[in-house]
């Protein structure tokens, strides 16, 4: 058993108190005995006195042995405090550890964890175990490493200042208001919903707590300022903070890629939206964020768009030469040969790479022929007649589909704005076409008779079956191209895979139609499908014309996906130098050969995704040129999907019920809903003057 010095001292103090207490009791007993004898009372029994004396002596012996054991154990125990260990300032440079003021445990600047003792072995073991990759990105005794350490120390000092500061009740209420406003903004809710949240919190507190605790919690909730005006001000504060973080991250990025699109809100105000993609070194990942939104007051010409983009770049402190690529929707105002915004930007930056959104191009490739367009129009008219011409008729259709136990209980409406709409509408119609034909036969309307005739025409239904199958394949491609954080190489890989599938579809149509189940069910090998083969040929030609000459070629795509598959090193370096003028072909070729000969890197490439491989696995010291080329390619946007998604967010925020929302507040709400950065709530609450809700 081991006792600390504090334990030994406590035992000694307890022994002293026990001795004083026993001596006092003994004196009082003697006084009572004398008084009893003088008054002629009962005599003191000698046996009782001897028994009490023996108990006291036995207790003293036990206590003495415990003290001796404790002193012996304390003399053997290692005293860390007495070893006078000192923190070596060189550990900050070597292992990224600091010693807090008044602290006894070193703190890691990267992960904020502590080690038990001030020992070089402890800090070294932590650094080599958990932050080994830091050495590759920031080599020892380099300027980059020193700058990074200064940044981490500044962040740590700022966080410790904030944490050490005791928040007042007003500041806690202010922080709560900030957090509520941020959550409302992320969910695209209006500012007035803050009072609803407050009412809900009060109801929950009254239900969960009782007595005095309930009264205290409800009182604190009432003090949180989240009225509509307060939520508006808090949203502005939060937006300024995430924009400041965005600016700081962009300044450290080696390059940026832009995606630009323009649309109108519910009040017909033209809004120019610019998204930015860049490498965020602190998180070792690519970030996509809203660079800015600018309202175009009158016209939306190429000159207006160009000036708005340049003003936005200047406001964010981005040099035009830092922009390596720009993706647009292909509108004339964007890519016009003489006055297009992209043309003007290329004059400022000749190395700028520009290309049309890959998703838009794939949709344009799938334009229908006159015959198929007429069939598609007839189907859409039929669906609109059944669903939109009469509410009573629509209800009757739904009841009929339920009665006959159809595969679906309703038809879908087509929307030209939504890319996947046509395919889903056709698939739903095809699933219940027989039930729809039976329902139309019961209607006494001349249009119903026309549509019934259409459904009985075998050639027309053959075309419908083909449209159902081919649009399902196009929708599958479209879904692969959508989504955030997709690099341009991933999108081009999907497109080139679909081009090969088209060749397979052409052969399949001429044989057993395995990939065209609707056609197989409808035609059953009894009718001619040559018109469908012609349509596939047209698709092949359209995709070839648009994507065979795409700026990012197959060599660069293969380089990002798997550099170990490149066989023609000279062809790869030639393609790289065409896109990036700063590339040294000789160094690029030598590094690629060295990389392909590295067995360890090849195994890492097989186990990780391309982005993680190039950002985290490939050492910059040995493959600096290759890594820079990969970083530039991965920074490029492949589509304007983020812009389209942001416009959907805009329409949710500024709807017909919030049509009076100003451009400034609209942009604030969109920033909160779309930004990947999180506000620094503690810092913001500590900086501002906080007040309770009135």
Secondary structure, 3 states (H helix, E strand, C coil): CCCCHHHHHHHHHHHHHHHHHHHHHHHHHHHHHHHHHHCCCCCCCHHHHHHHHHHHHHHHHHHHHHHHHHHHHHHHCCCCHHHCCCCCCHHHHHHCEEECCCCCCEEECCCCCECCCCCHHHHHHHHHHHCCCHHHHCCCCCHHHHHHHHHHHHHHHHHHHHHHCCCCHHHHHHHHHHHHHHHHHHCCCCCCHHHHHHHHHHHHHHHHCCHHHHHHHHHHHHCCCCCHHHHHHHHHHHHHHHHHHHHHHHHHCCCEEEEEEEEECCCCCEEEEEEEEEEECCCCEEEEEEEEEEEECCCCCHHHHHHHHHHHHHHCCCCHHHEEEEEECCCHHHHCCCCCHHHHHHHHCCCCEEEECHHHHHHHHCCCCHHHHHHHHHHHHHHHHHHCCCHHHHHHHHHHHHHCCCCCCCCCCCCCCCCCHHHHHHHHHHHCHHHHHHHHHHCCCHHHHHHHHHHHCHHHHHHHHHHHHHHHHHHHHHHHHCCCCCEHHHHHHHHHHHHHHHHHHHHHHCCCCCCCHHHHHHHCCCCCCHHHHHHHHHHHHHHHHHHCCCCCCHHHHHHHHCHHHCCCHHHHHHHHHHHCCCCCHHHHHHHHHHHHHCHHHHHHHHHCCHHHHHHHHCCCCCCHHHHHHHHHHHHCECCCHHHHHHHHHHHHHCCCCCCCCCHHHHHHHHHHHHCCCCCCHHHHHHHCCCCCCC
